[in-house]
């Protein structure tokens, strides 16, 4: 007689059809949000009063924000990363930001008994043999993995154990493929930008995140590079505990700090004015440290941490910065690294011709009927690749009718540049969140010049008429 394990059958049946169910949920939700905006755009045109029209837009954004939040929170996985990208104060409507900013590190946690099984299988020892202490509740849970604080047998310092969620890889790939289909539709109808190439690069980069051996190597490589090029590394990078790393488990040192999103609360807790001079100086130092290392990594090395969202940044004693999570790193080819260095100089020098030439060198193909195409192209470059907001602007709306991205169609965009684009936008979001408007292009100018000089592409300029000392240390007085 044939015996059927009902529970096992249900689990297999659910696993087989879960991607289809997930795709159905995605398209139903996206269609609702998208058509809601389309219908609203037709209706709001009949409102002639500007203030009333603005109030209606705010109400629509709040309605959409709730729907986007629910989709990202309930589906989780890849959509938590989508929330990190669009939920920034310089890019999305304020109503979206207020809702989406709370989604960092809030993926559903994997149960402890599953975590225990993964750890023992991957590391080949029992939990009792490995750990003096292991916190059952995770410090945080993100789309791919969760992290637990623990202490190894015989050690005096705490460590962090990063454990991959079982079964999340196939679901995330389903999400990305759905997003690629939506990107193709959007770039043919509403947004004149090569979104599909961007989503293909996202697929490749996220695929790398499931290999913690690669992440451990990236952490060591970036730490070595930063220590070689600075008297003291501007940021802290957790040290990997070698021998306790597999594709699904990563053990590293624990760094004590507060999430950057809670910086204002921490300043107020210490009895300081969050808008005062001391707080402003601390925020400046934090942003300087992050800007310096990203200039060094992107332009000096080409190998960089490509995920500086607020959930990956801790503030330690003395305004020191710790940069976490090296799952998303990018190794930029020299041709793109040097082409981007040229673009940085063009943006910093407000040079429309240089920006146009750099776009061609980078393989960014555009189409425009603007009367002053080069000037508009420079504005597009500033919007895409600089952190500075234009005078009097507190929020960029790159897809509004008056934006450069509407006036200039980006017909093809090198996928490998997406990590640079995303990194700059995340840095801009941080700067807006800290209340500091600055240009990373201006700060990176000497690093870009040095990179081009070393490649034999130009002579080193000296904007202050004095000889620069060292490769990168002229930035921020280092």
KAKA-V68379 format. One line per field, one symbol per residue. phi: phi as a letter, one per 20 degrees, with the letter a starting at -180 (. if undefined). psi: psi as a letter, one per 40 degrees, with the letter a starting at -180 (. if undefined). A space follows every 10 residues. Layout:
phi = ???
psi = ???
This chain:
phi = .eddffffff ffffffefgf ffffffffff fffffgffff gffffeeeff ffffffffff ffffgfffgf fffeemlgff fffffeedfe deggfffgef feeflcfgff ffffggffff ffemcffffe dfbbffeffa cdfdbccceb bfgmdddfcd ddcfffmeff fffgffffff fffffffedd debfffffff ffffffgffe dfffffffff fffgffffdb fbgfcecgef efncccfdcc dbfedeadgf fdfffffffe ndfgdeffff fffgffffff ffffffffee dndbfdbefg fdcdddgmmf ddddmdfdcc dfggffffff gffgffffel dfffffffgf ffneeccbdf fdffffffff fffeccefeg gmddcecfdf feeffeecee fbcggfefff gfffffffff fffemcdbdf fffegfffff ffffemeaef ecfdmcfedn fcffflme
psi = hhhhhddddd ddddddeddd dddddddddd dddddddddd dddddehdhd dddddddddd dddddddddd dddddabded dddddefiee diiddddddd deehffihih iddddddddd ddeeiidddd hdihhdhidi haddiiiihi hiheieiiih hhhhhieddd dddddddddd ddddddeedd hgigdddddd ddddddddee gddddddddd ddddddddei dhheihhihh giefhadehh hiihhhiiid deddddddde eihdeadddd dddddddddd dddddddddd dehihfffid eehihaifei hhhigfdhih ghiddddddd ddddddddef gddddddddd defhhihiei dgdddddddd ddddeiehii hehehhgeei deideddhhg dhhhdeeddd dddddddddd dddefhhihd dddedddddd ddddefeiih iheeeihihi deedhfe.
